[in-house]
Structure formats: C-alpha cells, structure tokens
Amino acid sequence: MPVKVNEIIRKLSPAERKKVEDRAAENIAEKTSLPNENDELRIVTLKRNLARAQRLVRKYVKPGTSLVDELIAERRKAPRKK
C-alpha cells in the first residue's frame, strides 16, 4: 500500500511536525541512501553507513594496525610503471 509522506505529516501536531522536518533536514544534510532490502525501503545516513563499514573492518584488522601505513608501504614496494 503506497504511503504519502505529506498526508502523514499533515496529521502531526506543529511540535511533532517541526521535529520531523528538523530530522529530515539533518538526514539530507548528512547525505542519505535508500537501500531496498527484503522488500523494505530504509533511509540510511552516510554517518550510519560509515559506522557500519568501520565495524565490519574492525573484525579483520588488529587494534593498532594502520591500514593507511600498510597501503603506503605496499605502494612504495611496487615497481613503477612508465
């Protein structure tokens, strides 16, 4: 069943509407994505996606390891192509 967001917002009290509008503006400012998973549409902020990616990487990288330093070292060892 399609849901019209404007209809839902119109039914809110002015205080509730302000909260929704402020949060929506915050989400838009943070950049959002709309992944479709299991027939659900979710609004996900860039901040939340970044936190999720960091959690996933932490599973495989030992604490104190600098991936940036490792990448720089690998680049320096690699032969230069001309």
N, C-alpha and C positions, 0 to 999 in steps of 0.2 A: 504494500500500500504506500503510495507516494506521500511524503510529508512535506508540507510547505513551511519552511522556517519562519517566514513572515507572519503566517497565521498563528504560530505558537508564540512568537514574540509579542504580538498584539494582545494576547491574553494575560501577559505578565503585568505585575504592578510596576509603576515607574521605577521603584528602587531595584526590583529584580531585573527589569529591562536594562537599567544602567550597568548592573553587574555583568550581564550577558554581553552587552555591547563593549564594555571595557575589556573583558576576557577575549572577545573575538578580535578586537584591535590588537591586543597583545599577541595573540596567536599569529595573526597576519604579519605583524612586525617581526616575529621570530622565524618566519617562513614555515610553511606547513606543507605536508604531503598528504595525499588521500589514498592510502593503500587499500585494496579490496582483498580481504582475506576471509575465506569461509562465508561468502555472501554477506559480509559486514563491511561497511564503509567507515573508516576511522580517520579522524583528523589527528595528525601527529606532528608535533613541532620539531623543528630542527634540533632544538636543545634536547628533547627526549630521544631522538634518533641518535644523536651524538653520544649520549649517556649509555644507550643500549650497545652501540658499537664498542665503546670503551670497556663495558662489562664483558663482552664477548672476547676481546683481545686479551684481557687480564687472565682469562682461563689458560691461555697458551704462552704467556710471557712471564718470566720470573720477575719478582719485585726487584727494582733497582736496575733492570735492563733498559738501556736506551735504544729504542728502535732507530731513532734518527742517527745516532752514532754508528750503529751497525750498517745502516744504509750508506752513510758517507764512506766508511771503511771499504765496503764492497765496491763502491764506485771508484775509489782510488786504486784498488787492486785490478779492476777490469782494464783490459787493453783498450787503448783509444783507437777508435775507427776514424780514418781520414777520408 
